[in-house]
Amino acid sequence: SKVTLTLPSRFGGAALPPPAKLENPFGSFTSAFSQTRTQSGDTIQFNRLLDLKSNLIQPANYASFRDFGEAVDNQDRLRLTGTGGGQ
């Protein structure tokens, strides 16, 4: 998925989370944030890719698969914090 946010002019900047890359036998997950400043305002882009390799998980691997899912969820819960732009 790719999400682009246009920020209001009073939004001065953002503390963006670092990029993430998770890989294991179940699949991979990557995410990255970027901020672009233009004359019409700032935008933040969020790119996220989740690739699951298997549609069947053996019962002995349930705990490991759940750990992978929780690690992905934790990356999706990261917050963006902004600074005031003075307007």
All heavy atoms as an XYZ file, in Angstrom:
661
protein
N       0.841     -1.170      0.000
C       0.000      0.000      0.000
C       0.886      1.232      0.000
O       2.024      1.204      0.440
C      -0.950     -0.002      1.194
O      -0.231     -0.016      2.392
N       0.328      2.295     -0.512
C       1.032      3.579     -0.548
C       0.038      4.650     -0.148
O      -1.056      4.728     -0.705
C       1.570      3.845     -1.947
C       2.305      5.146     -2.081
C       2.841      5.306     -3.488
C       3.561      6.621     -3.621
N       4.116      6.798     -4.967
N       0.415      5.435      0.836
C      -0.450      6.503      1.333
C       0.313      7.814      1.237
O       1.489      7.891      1.618
C      -0.860      6.246      2.804
C      -1.677      7.405      3.347
C      -1.618      4.945      2.933
N      -0.339      8.853      0.731
C       0.249     10.180      0.670
C      -0.657     11.137      1.430
O      -1.859     11.205      1.160
C       0.401     10.661     -0.790
O       1.228      9.737     -1.489
C       1.027     12.043     -0.839
N      -0.075     11.855      2.389
C      -0.812     12.845      3.187
C      -0.323     14.238      2.823
O       0.885     14.482      2.793
C      -0.564     12.626      4.672
C      -0.929     11.275      5.257
C      -0.401     11.160      6.676
C      -2.425     11.083      5.227
N      -1.249     15.143      2.568
C      -0.903     16.541      2.380
C      -1.122     17.237      3.713
O      -2.209     17.174      4.281
C      -1.768     17.189      1.285
O      -1.574     16.456      0.070
C      -1.380     18.640      1.083
N      -0.084     17.872      4.196
C      -0.126     18.464      5.528
C      -0.596     19.904      5.486
O      -0.298     20.633      4.542
C       1.267     18.404      6.154
C       1.890     17.022      6.216
C       3.326     17.121      6.692
C       1.094     16.114      7.115
N      -1.314     20.355      6.505
C      -1.695     21.765      6.573
C      -0.444     22.629      6.752
O       0.569     22.177      7.265
C      -2.606     21.838      7.799
C      -2.313     20.621      8.592
C      -1.785     19.591      7.657
N      -0.534     23.883      6.331
C       0.635     24.766      6.364
C       1.180     24.966      7.781
O       2.372     25.182      7.964
C       0.302     26.114      5.741
O      -0.753     26.732      6.456
N       0.351     24.861      8.793
C       0.810     25.058     10.167
C       1.650     23.893     10.671
O       2.268     23.957     11.713
C      -0.372     25.300     11.102
C      -1.279     24.112     11.273
C      -2.492     24.449     12.147
N      -3.364     23.307     12.266
C      -4.291     22.949     11.396
N      -4.458     23.684     10.304
N      -5.033     21.895     11.583
N       1.653     22.807      9.928
C       2.429     21.625     10.291
C       3.845     21.843      9.790
O       4.112     21.815      8.595
C       1.799     20.396      9.630
C       2.247     19.080     10.200
C       1.495     18.456     11.178
C       3.399     18.470      9.762
C       1.876     17.235     11.701
C       3.792     17.249     10.279
C       3.034     16.635     11.247
N       4.765     22.091     10.691
C       6.111     22.486     10.298
C       7.004     21.364      9.824
O       7.818     21.526      8.942
N       6.884     20.221     10.389
C       7.747     19.107     10.029
C       7.287     17.875     10.768
O       6.359     17.923     11.559
N       7.949     16.779     10.504
C       7.548     15.538     11.148
C       8.772     14.737     11.556
O       9.790     14.758     10.882
C       6.692     14.710     10.202
N       8.649     14.082     12.681
C       9.641     13.094     13.106
C       9.144     11.761     12.566
O       8.167     11.218     13.054
C       9.768     13.066     14.625
N       9.778     11.293     11.504
C       9.315     10.085     10.825
C       9.971      8.839     11.407
O      11.155      8.862     11.743
C       9.636     10.167      9.331
C       9.062     11.370      8.591
C       9.543     11.378      7.145
C       7.552     11.362      8.650
N       9.222      7.752     11.498
C       9.826      6.500     11.951
C      10.882      6.025     10.960
O      10.811      6.326      9.766
C       8.647      5.514     11.970
C       7.422      6.355     11.989
C       7.781      7.617     11.271
N      11.862      5.278     11.438
C      12.883      4.758     10.517
C      12.285      3.676      9.613
O      11.248      3.084      9.935
C      13.938      4.158     11.453
C      13.193      3.819     12.698
C      12.099      4.857     12.821
N      12.926      3.415      8.488
C      12.448      2.331      7.626
C      12.504      0.991      8.361
O      13.318      0.807      9.272
C      13.428      2.323      6.451
C      14.255      3.534      6.582
C      14.107      4.063      7.963
N      11.650      0.078      7.950
C      11.621     -1.250      8.564
C      11.748     -2.308      7.481
O      11.226     -2.147      6.376
C      10.324     -1.456      9.329
N      12.456     -3.381      7.817
C      12.555     -4.525      6.916
C      12.590     -5.780      7.772
O      13.519     -5.978      8.554
C      13.803     -4.438      6.047
C      13.879     -5.559      5.032
C      15.026     -5.362      4.071
C      14.995     -6.450      3.017
N      16.047     -6.240      2.023
N      11.556     -6.598      7.643
C      11.452     -7.852      8.381
C      11.389     -8.987      7.361
O      10.627     -8.906      6.407
C      10.194     -7.872      9.237
C       9.958     -6.700     10.189
C       8.564     -6.788     10.789
C      11.011     -6.700     11.274
N      12.187    -10.015      7.570
C      12.153    -11.179      6.685
C      12.310    -12.446      7.506
O      13.082    -12.478      8.464
C      13.280    -11.125      5.662
C      13.087    -10.070      4.602
C      14.117    -10.181      3.507
O      14.084    -11.185      2.769
O      14.948     -9.264      3.399
N      11.552    -13.461      7.114
C      11.687    -14.786      7.717
C      11.067    -15.796      6.763
O      10.611    -15.414      5.686
C      11.077    -14.810      9.126
C       9.592    -14.591      9.131
O       8.909    -14.877      8.156
N       9.077    -14.069     10.229
N      11.059    -17.063      7.120
C      10.506    -18.062      6.188
C       9.028    -17.853      5.834
O       8.557    -18.373      4.817
C      10.690    -19.382      6.942
C      11.815    -19.144      7.881
C      11.687    -17.698      8.284
N       8.287    -17.075      6.625
C       6.874    -16.840      6.357
C       6.644    -15.763      5.308
O       5.601    -15.715      4.679
C       6.129    -16.461      7.632
C       6.262    -17.484      8.716
C       6.950    -17.183      9.873
C       5.725    -18.752      8.567
C       7.086    -18.126     10.884
C       5.855    -19.705      9.562
C       6.540    -19.389     10.725
N       7.594    -14.839      5.169
C       7.426    -13.753      4.224
C       8.306    -12.578      4.572
O       9.305    -12.707      5.283
N       7.900    -11.414      4.078
C       8.683    -10.202      4.338
C       7.739     -9.007      4.494
O       6.599     -9.011      4.028
C       9.673     -9.946      3.204
O       8.980     -9.723      1.994
N       8.256     -7.995      5.141
C       7.525     -6.750      5.359
C       8.525     -5.609      5.267
O       9.603     -5.667      5.874
C       6.864     -6.738      6.741
C       6.263     -5.406      7.109
C       5.029     -5.031      6.609
C       6.940     -4.528      7.935
C       4.478     -3.800      6.936
C       6.391     -3.302      8.271
C       5.159     -2.943      7.769
N       8.208     -4.598      4.492
C       9.021     -3.389      4.440
C       8.093     -2.182      4.560
O       6.944     -2.213      4.110
C       9.832     -3.271      3.132
O       8.928     -3.277      2.023
C      10.832     -4.401      2.987
N       8.603     -1.145      5.188
C       7.863      0.116      5.242
C       8.865      1.260      5.272
O       9.978      1.117      5.777
C       6.950      0.177      6.473
O       7.705      0.273      7.651
N       8.453      2.377      4.705
C       9.309      3.562      4.677
C       8.437      4.807      4.621
O       7.384      4.822      3.976
C      10.241      3.519      3.473
N       8.887      5.825      5.306
C       8.227      7.135      5.308
C       9.167      8.145      4.654
O      10.378      8.055      4.801
C       7.968      7.616      6.740
C       6.903      6.852      7.465
C       7.204      5.691      8.144
C       5.604      7.316      7.484
C       6.234      4.990      8.839
C       4.614      6.627      8.178
C       4.938      5.467      8.848
N       8.584      9.118      3.961
C       9.379     10.232      3.443
C       8.521     11.494      3.489
O       7.295     11.443      3.412
C       9.854      9.955      2.015
O       8.760      9.829      1.134
N       9.209     12.626      3.633
C       8.511     13.911      3.662
C       9.084     14.786      2.565
O      10.299     14.865      2.390
C       8.677     14.595      5.018
C       7.893     15.890      5.123
C       7.919     16.493      6.520
O       8.483     15.934      7.435
N       7.298     17.631      6.673
N       8.188     15.427      1.806
C       8.588     16.291      0.706
C       8.018     17.677      0.945
O       6.837     17.822      1.258
C       8.057     15.746     -0.639
O       8.504     14.401     -0.787
C       8.541     16.573     -1.798
N       8.856     18.681      0.770
C       8.418     20.073      0.940
C       8.277     20.718     -0.436
O       9.206     20.678     -1.225
C       9.436     20.835      1.778
C       9.031     22.274      2.038
C       9.733     22.813      3.217
N       9.189     22.089      4.371
C       9.454     22.386      5.622
N      10.261     23.365      5.902
N       8.928     21.695      6.600
N       7.101     21.273     -0.713
C       6.865     21.981     -1.964
C       6.256     23.341     -1.649
O       5.924     23.632     -0.502
C       5.901     21.190     -2.881
O       4.618     21.138     -2.253
C       6.410     19.785     -3.151
N       6.079     24.153     -2.679
C       5.475     25.473     -2.468
C       4.025     25.364     -2.011
O       3.531     26.233     -1.312
C       5.549     26.301     -3.747
C       6.943     26.778     -4.064
C       6.971     27.659     -5.298
O       6.046     27.656     -6.091
N       8.053     28.401     -5.443
N       3.348     24.303     -2.408
C       1.938     24.161     -2.028
C       1.767     23.481     -0.675
O       0.653     23.342     -0.199
C       1.188     23.373     -3.104
O       1.764     22.093     -3.266
N       2.853     23.054     -0.047
C       2.770     22.424      1.260
C       3.607     21.158      1.324
O       4.201     20.733      0.343
N       3.658     20.595      2.489
C       4.430     19.379      2.687
C       3.541     18.153      2.494
O       2.343     18.196      2.753
C       5.002     19.324      4.112
C       6.128     20.323      4.310
O       6.401     21.106      3.391
O       6.736     20.303      5.387
N       4.163     17.082      2.053
C       3.471     15.810      1.966
C       4.312     14.744      2.652
O       5.538     14.831      2.694
C       3.199     15.364      0.509
O       4.441     15.233     -0.167
C       2.308     16.344     -0.219
N       3.647     13.787      3.213
C       4.306     12.617      3.785
C       3.814     11.413      2.997
O       2.611     11.265      2.775
C       3.981     12.444      5.274
C       4.604     13.573      6.085
C       4.463     11.092      5.793
C       4.297     13.525      7.556
N       4.749     10.599      2.561
C       4.399      9.356      1.878
C       4.789      8.177      2.756
O       5.851      8.184      3.383
C       5.114      9.239      0.539
C       4.543     10.140     -0.511
C       5.089      9.799     -1.889
O       6.101      9.130     -2.034
N       4.393     10.261     -2.906
N       3.917      7.199      2.788
C       4.142      5.969      3.531
C       3.994      4.818      2.547
O       2.947      4.656      1.922
C       3.124      5.852      4.672
C       3.131      4.531      5.381
C       4.310      3.979      5.863
C       1.957      3.844      5.585
C       4.316      2.757      6.523
C       1.941      2.624      6.245
C       3.126      2.085      6.713
N       5.054      4.047      2.391
C       5.044      2.881      1.515
C       5.180      1.632      2.370
O       6.084      1.547      3.199
C       6.192      2.947      0.510
C       6.017      4.086     -0.458
O       5.041      4.128     -1.182
N       6.940      5.023     -0.440
N       4.299      0.679      2.141
C       4.248     -0.534      2.955
C       4.030     -1.723      2.032
O       3.158     -1.696      1.160
C       3.091     -0.416      3.939
C       2.819     -1.614      4.784
C       1.519     -1.379      5.557
N       1.288     -2.396      6.538
C       0.677     -3.550      6.314
N       0.249     -3.844      5.106
N       0.501     -4.418      7.276
N       4.842     -2.763      2.218
C       4.698     -3.967      1.411
C       4.779     -5.188      2.317
O       5.746     -5.355      3.065
C       5.803     -4.042      0.354
C       5.808     -5.284     -0.530
C       4.534     -5.370     -1.357
C       7.031     -5.274     -1.422
N       3.744     -6.006      2.286
C       3.698     -7.253      3.048
C       3.556     -8.391      2.055
O       2.635     -8.403      1.239
C       2.523     -7.251      4.027
C       2.293     -8.534      4.830
C       3.495     -8.847      5.720
C       1.034     -8.427      5.654
N       4.488     -9.326      2.093
C       4.489    -10.471      1.190
C       4.503    -11.746      2.030
O       5.488    -12.024      2.717
C       5.719    -10.422      0.284
C       5.801    -11.606     -0.661
O       4.743    -12.131     -1.043
O       6.926    -12.005     -1.019
N       3.403    -12.475      2.002
C       3.321    -13.754      2.711
C       3.614    -14.869      1.714
O       3.002    -14.948      0.657
C       1.950    -13.943      3.345
C       1.593    -12.931      4.430
C       0.165    -13.154      4.910
C       2.570    -13.026      5.576
N       4.561    -15.732      2.070
C       5.011    -16.769      1.144
C       4.156    -18.024      1.166
O       4.140    -18.765      0.202
C       6.455    -17.152      1.464
C       7.431    -16.036      1.201
C       8.841    -16.471      1.513
C       9.802    -15.342      1.259
N      11.167    -15.707      1.595
N       3.493    -18.271      2.248
C       2.765    -19.529      2.366
C       1.334    -19.271      2.793
O       1.070    -18.435      3.653
C       3.450    -20.428      3.401
O       2.718    -21.603      3.589
N       0.409    -20.023      2.209
C      -0.981    -19.894      2.647
C      -1.361    -21.003      3.626
O      -2.500    -21.111      4.037
C      -1.933    -19.888      1.454
C      -1.846    -21.167      0.644
O      -1.049    -22.045      0.940
N      -2.638    -21.238     -0.409
N      -0.378    -21.828      4.000
C      -0.613    -22.907      4.957
C       0.516    -22.906      5.980
O       1.680    -23.041      5.620
C      -0.669    -24.265      4.240
C      -0.858    -25.493      5.135
C      -2.205    -25.438      5.842
C      -0.750    -26.768      4.306
N       0.167    -22.724      7.247
C       1.149    -22.716      8.336
C       0.922    -23.977      9.159
O      -0.201    -24.239      9.614
C       0.986    -21.465      9.229
C       1.013    -20.184      8.393
C       2.033    -21.440     10.325
C       2.274    -19.934      7.621
N       1.970    -24.722      9.347
C       1.883    -25.944     10.153
C       1.666    -25.575     11.621
O       2.207    -24.580     12.102
C       3.154    -26.772     10.001
C       3.389    -27.286      8.593
C       2.264    -28.189      8.123
O       1.751    -29.018      8.880
N       1.863    -28.016      6.873
N       0.887    -26.355     12.363
C       0.615    -26.039     13.772
C       1.882    -25.808     14.604
O       1.889    -24.941     15.473
C      -0.157    -27.255     14.268
C      -0.861    -27.761     13.057
C       0.120    -27.536     11.913
N       2.951    -26.519     14.325
C       4.188    -26.327     15.091
C       4.793    -24.938     14.857
O       5.590    -24.460     15.668
C       5.207    -27.402     14.712
N       4.382    -24.257     13.779
C       4.940    -22.942     13.441
C       4.010    -21.785     13.798
O       4.316    -20.636     13.495
C       5.266    -22.881     11.945
C       6.364    -23.835     11.573
O       7.250    -24.128     12.368
N       6.314    -24.344     10.347
N       2.859    -22.080     14.409
C       1.895    -21.027     14.736
C       2.517    -19.913     15.587
O       2.310    -18.731     15.321
C       0.677    -21.583     15.465
C      -0.300    -22.367     14.620
C      -1.364    -23.013     15.206
C      -0.171    -22.464     13.236
C      -2.275    -23.746     14.448
C      -1.065    -23.189     12.475
C      -2.119    -23.835     13.087
O      -3.006    -24.543     12.334
N       3.273    -20.277     16.606
C       3.851    -19.263     17.506
C       4.813    -18.352     16.745
O       4.782    -17.126     16.910
C       4.543    -19.923     18.680
N       5.634    -18.907     15.892
C       6.577    -18.096     15.108
C       5.845    -17.195     14.123
O       6.222    -16.039     13.917
C       7.558    -18.990     14.360
O       8.357    -19.704     15.258
N       4.792    -17.735     13.503
C       4.014    -16.928     12.568
C       3.315    -15.783     13.298
O       3.274    -14.654     12.810
C       3.000    -17.800     11.832
C       2.227    -17.056     10.780
C       2.855    -16.609      9.632
C       0.877    -16.803     10.948
C       2.151    -15.927      8.654
C       0.159    -16.122      9.982
C       0.795    -15.678      8.836
N       2.776    -16.071     14.478
C       2.139    -15.021     15.286
C       3.155    -13.942     15.648
O       2.854    -12.748     15.583
C       1.517    -15.613     16.544
C       0.760    -14.569     17.378
C       0.258    -15.112     18.707
N       1.393    -15.449     19.552
C       1.639    -16.657     20.055
N       0.823    -17.658     19.818
N       2.684    -16.865     20.807
N       4.383    -14.340     16.007
C       5.429    -13.362     16.319
C       5.715    -12.452     15.127
O       5.909    -11.250     15.279
C       6.710    -14.072     16.761
C       6.575    -14.747     18.116
O       5.616    -14.435     18.860
O       7.433    -15.601     18.427
N       5.743    -13.051     13.941
C       5.953    -12.258     12.726
C       4.799    -11.268     12.541
O       5.021    -10.082     12.277
C       6.072    -13.182     11.509
C       6.199    -12.462     10.193
C       7.270    -11.639      9.919
C       5.227    -12.616      9.214
C       7.388    -10.987      8.696
C       5.327    -11.979      7.994
C       6.414    -11.159      7.731
N       3.578    -11.722     12.699
C       2.418    -10.840     12.580
C       2.436     -9.717     13.600
O       2.105     -8.569     13.286
N       2.841    -10.020     14.822
C       2.921     -8.981     15.858
C       4.015     -7.971     15.543
O       3.843     -6.769     15.787
C       3.144     -9.615     17.220
C       1.900    -10.320     17.749
C       2.122    -11.038     19.070
O       3.268    -11.047     19.580
O       1.145    -11.603     19.590
N       5.133     -8.425     14.976
C       6.202     -7.494     14.592
C       5.708     -6.551     13.493
O       5.996     -5.342     13.528
C       7.434     -8.264     14.129
N       4.939     -7.061     12.541
C       4.354     -6.221     11.494
C       3.362     -5.239     12.118
O       3.383     -4.043     11.811
C       3.681     -7.089     10.408
C       2.850     -6.229      9.460
C       4.724     -7.895      9.643
N       2.497     -5.712     12.996
C       1.533     -4.831     13.673
C       2.239     -3.714     14.431
O       1.795     -2.561     14.414
C       0.652     -5.611     14.643
C      -0.435     -6.415     13.951
O      -0.665     -6.192     12.746
O      -1.044     -7.266     14.617
N       3.326     -4.034     15.110
C       4.067     -3.017     15.858
C       4.619     -1.939     14.928
O       4.638     -0.759     15.289
C       5.182     -3.651     16.676
C       4.659     -4.410     17.871
O       3.576     -4.134     18.373
N       5.410     -5.401     18.317
N       5.064     -2.320     13.739
C       5.531     -1.326     12.775
C       4.376     -0.455     12.292
O       4.548      0.732     12.061
C       6.203     -2.021     11.584
C       7.542     -2.615     11.897
C       8.539     -1.563     12.334
O       8.661     -0.493     11.747
N       9.259     -1.865     13.400
N       3.206     -1.034     12.133
C       2.044     -0.267     11.676
C       1.513      0.682     12.745
O       0.747      1.588     12.443
C       0.918     -1.209     11.240
C       1.157     -1.794      9.868
O       2.002     -1.259      9.127
O       0.490     -2.780      9.525
N       1.905      0.490     13.990
C       1.413      1.340     15.086
C       2.351      2.514     15.387
O       2.093      3.282     16.308
C       1.258      0.511     16.355
C       0.107     -0.446     16.296
C      -0.106     -1.119     17.640
N      -1.030     -2.213     17.501
C      -0.727     -3.492     17.674
N       0.498     -3.827     18.035
N      -1.622     -4.424     17.506
N       3.438      2.661     14.648
C       4.357      3.765     14.906
C       3.643      5.090     14.671
O       2.798      5.215     13.788
C       5.583      3.655     13.990
C       6.467      2.432     14.214
C       7.586      2.413     13.176
C       7.042      2.417     15.616
N       4.009      6.073     15.465
C       3.352      7.379     15.369
C       4.231      8.391     14.659
O       5.447      8.374     14.793
C       3.043      7.915     16.763
C       1.980      7.127     17.449
C       1.660      7.744     18.774
N       0.636      6.955     19.417
C      -0.378      7.492     20.040
N      -0.476      8.777     20.174
N      -1.282      6.704     20.593
N       3.569      9.284     13.965
C       4.229     10.445     13.394
C       4.007     11.602     14.354
O       2.894     11.814     14.818
C       3.613     10.825     12.046
C       3.719      9.821     10.923
C       2.966     10.326      9.703
C       5.164      9.571     10.577
N       5.049     12.328     14.658
C       4.885     13.509     15.502
C       5.320     14.722     14.705
O       6.266     14.668     13.928
C       5.721     13.386     16.790
O       7.084     13.133     16.457
C       5.205     12.254     17.659
N       4.586     15.798     14.884
C       4.856     16.998     14.116
C       5.327     18.142     14.983
O       5.172     18.130     16.200
N       5.910     19.098     14.309
C       6.339     20.328     14.976
C       5.530     21.479     14.376
O       5.153     21.434     13.208
C       7.841     20.592     14.771
O       8.109     20.672     13.371
C       8.661     19.448     15.369
N       5.278     22.491     15.169
C       4.500     23.626     14.696
C       5.249     24.435     13.662
O       6.457     24.559     13.698
N       4.499     24.940     12.705
C       5.087     25.747     11.640
C       5.002     27.234     11.900
O       5.483     28.031     11.129
N       4.367     27.631     13.002
C       4.298     29.042     13.353
C       3.176     29.823     12.684
O       3.126     31.027     12.801
N       2.288     29.183     11.974
C       1.203     29.915     11.322
C      -0.107     29.664     12.035
O      -0.406     28.648     12.486
C       1.068     29.512      9.867
C       2.247     29.967      9.059
C       2.026     29.641      7.582
O       1.048     29.031      7.192
N       2.945     30.091      6.760
